[in-house]
Amino acid sequence: MDEATRNELEKLHSRIGDLKERVVSLEAQQPHINAALLRIEGSVEKLANRIGKALWAVVAILLTPLAGLLIKAIASGVLARFL
């Protein structure tokens, strides 16, 4: 083997060694990453629930006066010709 080929092989071996170290490091971090993802998912669920409740509150606020007006119109007899 000539010198250039040996140098290239040594570079490749050092790169393979570095990659193996990175894989081991990433595997060690995996439980922490999974835990963080679970916390994020929980927060997203809570936020979605709060947004849903807020939308229902807005709908209730908007529909309450309309229901009151409808009841008032029915009670006064204005809608009698349509019923």
Biopython code that builds the backbone (N, CA, C, O; Angstrom):
import numpy as np
from Bio.PDB.StructureBuilder import StructureBuilder

atoms = [
    (1, "MET", "N", (0.836, -1.177, 0.000)),
    (1, "MET", "CA", (0.000, 0.000, 0.000)),
    (1, "MET", "C", (0.879, 1.237, 0.000)),
    (1, "MET", "O", (1.887, 1.301, 0.703)),
    (2, "ASP", "N", (0.494, 2.188, -0.776)),
    (2, "ASP", "CA", (1.310, 3.404, -0.804)),
    (2, "ASP", "C", (0.875, 4.360, 0.319)),
    (2, "ASP", "O", (-0.126, 4.138, 0.999)),
    (3, "GLU", "N", (1.642, 5.400, 0.481)),
    (3, "GLU", "CA", (1.444, 6.342, 1.585)),
    (3, "GLU", "C", (0.109, 7.082, 1.495)),
    (3, "GLU", "O", (-0.541, 7.293, 2.519)),
    (4, "ALA", "N", (-0.304, 7.470, 0.319)),
    (4, "ALA", "CA", (-1.564, 8.206, 0.140)),
    (4, "ALA", "C", (-2.759, 7.345, 0.542)),
    (4, "ALA", "O", (-3.699, 7.826, 1.175)),
    (5, "THR", "N", (-2.711, 6.067, 0.166)),
    (5, "THR", "CA", (-3.813, 5.160, 0.507)),
    (5, "THR", "C", (-3.882, 4.960, 2.018)),
    (5, "THR", "O", (-4.968, 4.924, 2.598)),
    (6, "ARG", "N", (-2.719, 4.830, 2.649)),
    (6, "ARG", "CA", (-2.689, 4.676, 4.106)),
    (6, "ARG", "C", (-3.271, 5.908, 4.798)),
    (6, "ARG", "O", (-4.044, 5.792, 5.749)),
    (7, "ASN", "N", (-2.893, 7.073, 4.314)),
    (7, "ASN", "CA", (-3.417, 8.309, 4.910)),
    (7, "ASN", "C", (-4.937, 8.383, 4.779)),
    (7, "ASN", "O", (-5.625, 8.766, 5.726)),
    (8, "GLU", "N", (-5.454, 8.023, 3.626)),
    (8, "GLU", "CA", (-6.905, 8.038, 3.413)),
    (8, "GLU", "C", (-7.593, 7.028, 4.325)),
    (8, "GLU", "O", (-8.654, 7.319, 4.878)),
    (9, "LEU", "N", (-7.001, 5.845, 4.489)),
    (9, "LEU", "CA", (-7.578, 4.841, 5.379)),
    (9, "LEU", "C", (-7.580, 5.314, 6.828)),
    (9, "LEU", "O", (-8.543, 5.082, 7.558)),
    (10, "GLU", "N", (-6.520, 5.967, 7.238)),
    (10, "GLU", "CA", (-6.462, 6.491, 8.603)),
    (10, "GLU", "C", (-7.523, 7.564, 8.822)),
    (10, "GLU", "O", (-8.160, 7.613, 9.874)),
    (11, "LYS", "N", (-7.708, 8.423, 7.820)),
    (11, "LYS", "CA", (-8.751, 9.444, 7.921)),
    (11, "LYS", "C", (-10.132, 8.792, 8.038)),
    (11, "LYS", "O", (-10.964, 9.200, 8.848)),
    (12, "LEU", "N", (-10.348, 7.778, 7.215)),
    (12, "LEU", "CA", (-11.644, 7.087, 7.258)),
    (12, "LEU", "C", (-11.862, 6.398, 8.599)),
    (12, "LEU", "O", (-12.966, 6.432, 9.142)),
    (13, "HIS", "N", (-10.815, 5.773, 9.138)),
    (13, "HIS", "CA", (-10.937, 5.117, 10.437)),
    (13, "HIS", "C", (-11.234, 6.130, 11.539)),
    (13, "HIS", "O", (-12.030, 5.858, 12.438)),
    (14, "SER", "N", (-10.602, 7.285, 11.470)),
    (14, "SER", "CA", (-10.858, 8.299, 12.501)),
    (14, "SER", "C", (-12.286, 8.842, 12.356)),
    (14, "SER", "O", (-12.943, 9.124, 13.358)),
    (15, "ARG", "N", (-12.763, 8.988, 11.131)),
    (15, "ARG", "CA", (-14.149, 9.432, 10.924)),
    (15, "ARG", "C", (-15.140, 8.400, 11.448)),
    (15, "ARG", "O", (-16.147, 8.751, 12.062)),
    (16, "ILE", "N", (-14.848, 7.129, 11.202)),
    (16, "ILE", "CA", (-15.723, 6.057, 11.698)),
    (16, "ILE", "C", (-15.739, 6.068, 13.226)),
    (16, "ILE", "O", (-16.792, 5.905, 13.842)),
    (17, "GLY", "N", (-14.584, 6.258, 13.825)),
    (17, "GLY", "CA", (-14.507, 6.337, 15.284)),
    (17, "GLY", "C", (-15.310, 7.511, 15.825)),
    (17, "GLY", "O", (-16.020, 7.374, 16.821)),
    (18, "ASP", "N", (-15.200, 8.675, 15.166)),
    (18, "ASP", "CA", (-15.964, 9.849, 15.579)),
    (18, "ASP", "C", (-17.468, 9.594, 15.458)),
    (18, "ASP", "O", (-18.244, 9.977, 16.333)),
    (19, "LEU", "N", (-17.864, 8.948, 14.370)),
    (19, "LEU", "CA", (-19.282, 8.654, 14.168)),
    (19, "LEU", "C", (-19.810, 7.687, 15.232)),
    (19, "LEU", "O", (-20.934, 7.829, 15.713)),
    (20, "LYS", "N", (-18.988, 6.710, 15.587)),
    (20, "LYS", "CA", (-19.398, 5.773, 16.639)),
    (20, "LYS", "C", (-19.594, 6.501, 17.959)),
    (20, "LYS", "O", (-20.548, 6.220, 18.684)),
    (21, "GLU", "N", (-18.702, 7.436, 18.283)),
    (21, "GLU", "CA", (-18.827, 8.218, 19.508)),
    (21, "GLU", "C", (-20.103, 9.056, 19.484)),
    (21, "GLU", "O", (-20.794, 9.176, 20.495)),
    (22, "ARG", "N", (-20.408, 9.633, 18.327)),
    (22, "ARG", "CA", (-21.619, 10.449, 18.212)),
    (22, "ARG", "C", (-22.869, 9.589, 18.389)),
    (22, "ARG", "O", (-23.832, 10.019, 19.024)),
    (23, "VAL", "N", (-22.860, 8.384, 17.835)),
    (23, "VAL", "CA", (-24.001, 7.481, 17.973)),
    (23, "VAL", "C", (-24.208, 7.112, 19.435)),
    (23, "VAL", "O", (-25.340, 7.106, 19.919)),
    (24, "VAL", "N", (-23.133, 6.808, 20.136)),
    (24, "VAL", "CA", (-23.232, 6.471, 21.554)),
    (24, "VAL", "C", (-23.773, 7.655, 22.343)),
    (24, "VAL", "O", (-24.606, 7.487, 23.234)),
    (25, "SER", "N", (-23.300, 8.848, 22.015)),
    (25, "SER", "CA", (-23.767, 10.052, 22.698)),
    (25, "SER", "C", (-25.257, 10.286, 22.440)),
    (25, "SER", "O", (-26.006, 10.604, 23.364)),
    (26, "LEU", "N", (-25.680, 10.131, 21.196)),
    (26, "LEU", "CA", (-27.096, 10.322, 20.866)),
    (26, "LEU", "C", (-27.982, 9.260, 21.515)),
    (26, "LEU", "O", (-29.093, 9.558, 21.951)),
    (27, "GLU", "N", (-27.497, 8.038, 21.579)),
    (27, "GLU", "CA", (-28.262, 6.984, 22.246)),
    (27, "GLU", "C", (-28.411, 7.281, 23.731)),
    (27, "GLU", "O", (-29.444, 6.972, 24.324)),
    (28, "ALA", "N", (-27.398, 7.872, 24.332)),
    (28, "ALA", "CA", (-27.470, 8.221, 25.752)),
    (28, "ALA", "C", (-28.461, 9.362, 25.985)),
    (28, "ALA", "O", (-29.071, 9.440, 27.051)),
    (29, "GLN", "N", (-28.625, 10.238, 25.008)),
    (29, "GLN", "CA", (-29.534, 11.373, 25.140)),
    (29, "GLN", "C", (-30.983, 10.995, 24.849)),
    (29, "GLN", "O", (-31.889, 11.760, 25.182)),
    (30, "GLN", "N", (-31.222, 9.854, 24.248)),
    (30, "GLN", "CA", (-32.564, 9.468, 23.813)),
    (30, "GLN", "C", (-33.605, 9.482, 24.932)),
    (30, "GLN", "O", (-34.704, 9.986, 24.699)),
    (31, "PRO", "N", (-33.334, 8.962, 26.133)),
    (31, "PRO", "CA", (-34.354, 9.025, 27.198)),
    (31, "PRO", "C", (-34.734, 10.461, 27.565)),
    (31, "PRO", "O", (-35.899, 10.746, 27.845)),
    (32, "HIS", "N", (-33.752, 11.361, 27.564)),
    (32, "HIS", "CA", (-34.037, 12.759, 27.883)),
    (32, "HIS", "C", (-34.893, 13.390, 26.791)),
    (32, "HIS", "O", (-35.798, 14.175, 27.075)),
    (33, "ILE", "N", (-34.602, 13.044, 25.556)),
    (33, "ILE", "CA", (-35.380, 13.566, 24.431)),
    (33, "ILE", "C", (-36.813, 13.054, 24.509)),
    (33, "ILE", "O", (-37.754, 13.821, 24.302)),
    (34, "ASN", "N", (-36.989, 11.783, 24.801)),
    (34, "ASN", "CA", (-38.340, 11.208, 24.918)),
    (34, "ASN", "C", (-39.123, 11.877, 26.037)),
    (34, "ASN", "O", (-40.309, 12.166, 25.876)),
    (35, "ALA", "N", (-38.480, 12.123, 27.161)),
    (35, "ALA", "CA", (-39.152, 12.776, 28.287)),
    (35, "ALA", "C", (-39.578, 14.195, 27.907)),
    (35, "ALA", "O", (-40.677, 14.633, 28.248)),
    (36, "ALA", "N", (-38.708, 14.900, 27.207)),
    (36, "ALA", "CA", (-39.045, 16.264, 26.782)),
    (36, "ALA", "C", (-40.214, 16.244, 25.806)),
    (36, "ALA", "O", (-41.097, 17.099, 25.882)),
    (37, "LEU", "N", (-40.230, 15.289, 24.899)),
    (37, "LEU", "CA", (-41.338, 15.181, 23.946)),
    (37, "LEU", "C", (-42.649, 14.889, 24.659)),
    (37, "LEU", "O", (-43.687, 15.433, 24.281)),
    (38, "LEU", "N", (-42.625, 14.047, 25.673)),
    (38, "LEU", "CA", (-43.841, 13.768, 26.436)),
    (38, "LEU", "C", (-44.350, 15.019, 27.148)),
    (38, "LEU", "O", (-45.556, 15.261, 27.204)),
    (39, "ARG", "N", (-43.427, 15.809, 27.690)),
    (39, "ARG", "CA", (-43.844, 17.056, 28.347)),
    (39, "ARG", "C", (-44.461, 18.017, 27.334)),
    (39, "ARG", "O", (-45.462, 18.671, 27.628)),
    (40, "ILE", "N", (-43.874, 18.104, 26.160)),
    (40, "ILE", "CA", (-44.402, 18.991, 25.116)),
    (40, "ILE", "C", (-45.787, 18.523, 24.684)),
    (40, "ILE", "O", (-46.694, 19.340, 24.523)),
    (41, "GLU", "N", (-45.958, 17.215, 24.496)),
    (41, "GLU", "CA", (-47.264, 16.688, 24.101)),
    (41, "GLU", "C", (-48.320, 16.990, 25.153)),
    (41, "GLU", "O", (-49.449, 17.344, 24.816)),
    (42, "GLY", "N", (-47.963, 16.856, 26.418)),
    (42, "GLY", "CA", (-48.902, 17.177, 27.493)),
    (42, "GLY", "C", (-49.294, 18.644, 27.481)),
    (42, "GLY", "O", (-50.461, 18.982, 27.683)),
    (43, "SER", "N", (-48.325, 19.512, 27.244)),
    (43, "SER", "CA", (-48.611, 20.946, 27.200)),
    (43, "SER", "C", (-49.511, 21.289, 26.018)),
    (43, "SER", "O", (-50.406, 22.126, 26.133)),
    (44, "VAL", "N", (-49.271, 20.645, 24.893)),
    (44, "VAL", "CA", (-50.098, 20.897, 23.711)),
    (44, "VAL", "C", (-51.536, 20.444, 23.960)),
    (44, "VAL", "O", (-52.479, 21.122, 23.554)),
    (45, "GLU", "N", (-51.705, 19.305, 24.623)),
    (45, "GLU", "CA", (-53.059, 18.821, 24.949)),
    (45, "GLU", "C", (-53.775, 19.805, 25.870)),
    (45, "GLU", "O", (-54.945, 20.119, 25.651)),
    (46, "LYS", "N", (-53.086, 20.292, 26.892)),
    (46, "LYS", "CA", (-53.692, 21.256, 27.808)),
    (46, "LYS", "C", (-54.087, 22.526, 27.066)),
    (46, "LYS", "O", (-55.166, 23.075, 27.285)),
    (47, "LEU", "N", (-53.202, 22.985, 26.186)),
    (47, "LEU", "CA", (-53.483, 24.200, 25.424)),
    (47, "LEU", "C", (-54.682, 24.003, 24.502)),
    (47, "LEU", "O", (-55.522, 24.895, 24.379)),
    (48, "ALA", "N", (-54.769, 22.850, 23.859)),
    (48, "ALA", "CA", (-55.901, 22.563, 22.974)),
    (48, "ALA", "C", (-57.199, 22.530, 23.767)),
    (48, "ALA", "O", (-58.221, 23.034, 23.300)),
    (49, "ASN", "N", (-57.173, 21.944, 24.961)),
    (49, "ASN", "CA", (-58.367, 21.917, 25.808)),
    (49, "ASN", "C", (-58.792, 23.320, 26.216)),
    (49, "ASN", "O", (-59.981, 23.639, 26.219)),
    (50, "ARG", "N", (-57.828, 24.147, 26.556)),
    (50, "ARG", "CA", (-58.151, 25.524, 26.959)),
    (50, "ARG", "C", (-58.719, 26.318, 25.787)),
    (50, "ARG", "O", (-59.650, 27.105, 25.962)),
    (51, "ILE", "N", (-58.165, 26.115, 24.599)),
    (51, "ILE", "CA", (-58.675, 26.819, 23.415)),
    (51, "ILE", "C", (-60.105, 26.369, 23.125)),
    (51, "ILE", "O", (-60.962, 27.189, 22.794)),
    (52, "GLY", "N", (-60.358, 25.075, 23.248)),
    (52, "GLY", "CA", (-61.712, 24.558, 23.034)),
    (52, "GLY", "C", (-62.706, 25.156, 24.022)),
    (52, "GLY", "O", (-63.813, 25.534, 23.637)),
    (53, "LYS", "N", (-62.323, 25.243, 25.281)),
    (53, "LYS", "CA", (-63.202, 25.830, 26.292)),
    (53, "LYS", "C", (-63.439, 27.310, 26.016)),
    (53, "LYS", "O", (-64.550, 27.808, 26.195)),
    (54, "ALA", "N", (-62.398, 28.012, 25.582)),
    (54, "ALA", "CA", (-62.548, 29.432, 25.270)),
    (54, "ALA", "C", (-63.497, 29.631, 24.089)),
    (54, "ALA", "O", (-64.308, 30.557, 24.097)),
    (55, "LEU", "N", (-63.402, 28.776, 23.084)),
    (55, "LEU", "CA", (-64.315, 28.887, 21.942)),
    (55, "LEU", "C", (-65.758, 28.647, 22.362)),
    (55, "LEU", "O", (-66.661, 29.355, 21.917)),
    (56, "TRP", "N", (-65.979, 27.655, 23.215)),
    (56, "TRP", "CA", (-67.335, 27.406, 23.706)),
    (56, "TRP", "C", (-67.843, 28.600, 24.513)),
    (56, "TRP", "O", (-69.023, 28.939, 24.433)),
    (57, "ALA", "N", (-66.973, 29.235, 25.281)),
    (57, "ALA", "CA", (-67.372, 30.412, 26.055)),
    (57, "ALA", "C", (-67.779, 31.550, 25.126)),
    (57, "ALA", "O", (-68.774, 32.231, 25.375)),
    (58, "VAL", "N", (-67.018, 31.758, 24.061)),
    (58, "VAL", "CA", (-67.345, 32.820, 23.098)),
    (58, "VAL", "C", (-68.669, 32.516, 22.417)),
    (58, "VAL", "O", (-69.496, 33.410, 22.239)),
    (59, "VAL", "N", (-68.876, 31.267, 22.036)),
    (59, "VAL", "CA", (-70.141, 30.884, 21.390)),
    (59, "VAL", "C", (-71.304, 31.109, 22.348)),
    (59, "VAL", "O", (-72.350, 31.619, 21.948)),
    (60, "ALA", "N", (-71.124, 30.732, 23.608)),
    (60, "ALA", "CA", (-72.187, 30.925, 24.594)),
    (60, "ALA", "C", (-72.488, 32.404, 24.799)),
    (60, "ALA", "O", (-73.649, 32.795, 24.924)),
    (61, "ILE", "N", (-71.448, 33.221, 24.833)),
    (61, "ILE", "CA", (-71.636, 34.667, 25.013)),
    (61, "ILE", "C", (-72.398, 35.250, 23.830)),
    (61, "ILE", "O", (-73.243, 36.128, 24.004)),
    (62, "LEU", "N", (-72.102, 34.767, 22.629)),
    (62, "LEU", "CA", (-72.778, 35.287, 21.440)),
    (62, "LEU", "C", (-74.206, 34.760, 21.310)),
    (62, "LEU", "O", (-75.082, 35.495, 20.854)),
    (63, "LEU", "N", (-74.463, 33.528, 21.690)),
    (63, "LEU", "CA", (-75.781, 32.937, 21.510)),
    (63, "LEU", "C", (-76.770, 33.325, 22.604)),
    (63, "LEU", "O", (-77.978, 33.304, 22.367)),
    (64, "THR", "N", (-76.296, 33.674, 23.783)),
    (64, "THR", "CA", (-77.196, 34.011, 24.880)),
    (64, "THR", "C", (-78.094, 35.203, 24.541)),
    (64, "THR", "O", (-79.306, 35.116, 24.737)),
    (65, "PRO", "N", (-77.543, 36.315, 24.041)),
    (65, "PRO", "CA", (-78.437, 37.432, 23.682)),
    (65, "PRO", "C", (-79.396, 37.066, 22.542)),
    (65, "PRO", "O", (-80.545, 37.508, 22.532)),
    (66, "LEU", "N", (-78.932, 36.270, 21.596)),
    (66, "LEU", "CA", (-79.814, 35.867, 20.501)),
    (66, "LEU", "C", (-80.955, 35.000, 21.015)),
    (66, "LEU", "O", (-82.094, 35.154, 20.575)),
    (67, "ALA", "N", (-80.668, 34.110, 21.925)),
    (67, "ALA", "CA", (-81.718, 33.277, 22.508)),
    (67, "ALA", "C", (-82.693, 34.138, 23.295)),
    (67, "ALA", "O", (-83.902, 33.910, 23.248)),
    (68, "GLY", "N", (-82.182, 35.116, 24.011)),
    (68, "GLY", "CA", (-83.052, 36.038, 24.753)),
    (68, "GLY", "C", (-83.968, 36.815, 23.829)),
    (68, "GLY", "O", (-85.154, 36.981, 24.115)),
    (69, "LEU", "N", (-83.418, 37.293, 22.717)),
    (69, "LEU", "CA", (-84.242, 38.025, 21.747)),
    (69, "LEU", "C", (-85.305, 37.125, 21.142)),
    (69, "LEU", "O", (-86.440, 37.557, 20.942)),
    (70, "LEU", "N", (-84.953, 35.876, 20.848)),
    (70, "LEU", "CA", (-85.919, 34.941, 20.279)),
    (70, "LEU", "C", (-87.040, 34.650, 21.268)),
    (70, "LEU", "O", (-88.210, 34.621, 20.886)),
    (71, "ILE", "N", (-86.697, 34.436, 22.523)),
    (71, "ILE", "CA", (-87.709, 34.182, 23.546)),
    (71, "ILE", "C", (-88.611, 35.406, 23.718)),
    (71, "ILE", "O", (-89.828, 35.276, 23.850)),
    (72, "LYS", "N", (-88.009, 36.582, 23.714)),
    (72, "LYS", "CA", (-88.780, 37.824, 23.855)),
    (72, "LYS", "C", (-89.727, 37.993, 22.668)),
    (72, "LYS", "O", (-90.875, 38.402, 22.842)),
    (73, "ALA", "N", (-89.248, 37.678, 21.460)),
    (73, "ALA", "CA", (-90.092, 37.804, 20.265)),
    (73, "ALA", "C", (-91.237, 36.806, 20.298)),
    (73, "ALA", "O", (-92.360, 37.137, 19.916)),
    (74, "ILE", "N", (-90.970, 35.612, 20.741)),
    (74, "ILE", "CA", (-92.036, 34.599, 20.833)),
    (74, "ILE", "C", (-93.059, 35.012, 21.892)),
    (74, "ILE", "O", (-94.266, 34.889, 21.682)),
    (75, "ALA", "N", (-92.569, 35.499, 23.026)),
    (75, "ALA", "CA", (-93.465, 35.889, 24.116)),
    (75, "ALA", "C", (-94.326, 37.095, 23.742)),
    (75, "ALA", "O", (-95.473, 37.194, 24.178)),
    (76, "SER", "N", (-93.790, 37.999, 22.952)),
    (76, "SER", "CA", (-94.560, 39.185, 22.585)),
    (76, "SER", "C", (-95.539, 38.920, 21.454)),
    (76, "SER", "O", (-96.408, 39.749, 21.184)),
    (77, "GLY", "N", (-95.414, 37.793, 20.797)),
    (77, "GLY", "CA", (-96.351, 37.421, 19.727)),
    (77, "GLY", "C", (-95.922, 37.914, 18.358)),
    (77, "GLY", "O", (-96.674, 37.752, 17.397)),
    (78, "VAL", "N", (-94.764, 38.499, 18.232)),
    (78, "VAL", "CA", (-94.300, 39.000, 16.939)),
    (78, "VAL", "C", (-94.103, 37.849, 15.960)),
    (78, "VAL", "O", (-94.340, 38.014, 14.763)),
    (79, "LEU", "N", (-93.684, 36.708, 16.435)),
    (79, "LEU", "CA", (-93.423, 35.571, 15.561)),
    (79, "LEU", "C", (-94.630, 34.647, 15.415)),
    (79, "LEU", "O", (-94.505, 33.574, 14.824)),
    (80, "ALA", "N", (-95.771, 35.027, 15.927)),
    (80, "ALA", "CA", (-96.952, 34.164, 15.885)),
    (80, "ALA", "C", (-97.370, 33.813, 14.459)),
    (80, "ALA", "O", (-97.819, 32.695, 14.203)),
    (81, "ARG", "N", (-97.229, 34.743, 13.543)),
    (81, "ARG", "CA", (-97.633, 34.468, 12.155)),
    (81, "ARG", "C", (-96.695, 33.487, 11.459)),
    (81, "ARG", "O", (-97.087, 32.877, 10.463)),
    (82, "PHE", "N", (-95.443, 33.312, 11.962)),
    (82, "PHE", "CA", (-94.480, 32.375, 11.364)),
    (82, "PHE", "C", (-94.555, 30.994, 11.988)),
    (82, "PHE", "O", (-94.058, 30.030, 11.407)),
    (83, "LEU", "N", (-95.167, 30.877, 13.161)),
    (83, "LEU", "CA", (-95.213, 29.588, 13.861)),
    (83, "LEU", "C", (-96.422, 28.823, 13.526)),
    (83, "LEU", "O", (-96.612, 27.717, 14.030)),
]
sb = StructureBuilder()
sb.init_structure("model")
sb.init_model(0)
sb.init_chain("A")
sb.init_seg("    ")
for serial, (resi, resn, name, xyz) in enumerate(atoms, 1):
    if name == "N":
        sb.init_residue(resn, " ", resi, " ")
    sb.init_atom(name, np.array(xyz, "f"), 0.0, 1.0, " ", f" {name:<3s}", serial, name[0])
structure = sb.get_structure()
